[in-house]
């Protein structure tokens, strides 16, 4: 029993921090607290089809986030919200951020489409 508990603790420690998938209303709440939290907002959609208000950076090379590491927050504990148009590209990007050692990661589930469908504003929205 003790060995099983030890194994579970080791596996939990190795799995790293969880990525928090957020619904549109939760994304909107997080964006409202951006300054207080020191939140970094990252759009990874290719090609550009719009953005959320308060976006800090757009990386259209979502397959290779590490190539842009010098432009990401130096503090690996900085909260980062990652999104794209539908959530597909940002799912990969947020996993790459986790592999780079970032520990406070948020993902906009359903991306800009879900956010817009929930009645929140997307700036420069270019899809119907």
Secondary structure, 3 states (H helix, E strand, C coil): CHHHHHHHHHHHHHCCCCCEEECHHHHHHHHHCHHHHCCEEEECCCCCCCECCCCCEECCCHHHHHHHHHHCCCCCCCCEEEECCCCHHHHHHHHHHHHCCCCCEEEECCHHHHHHHCCCCCECCCCC
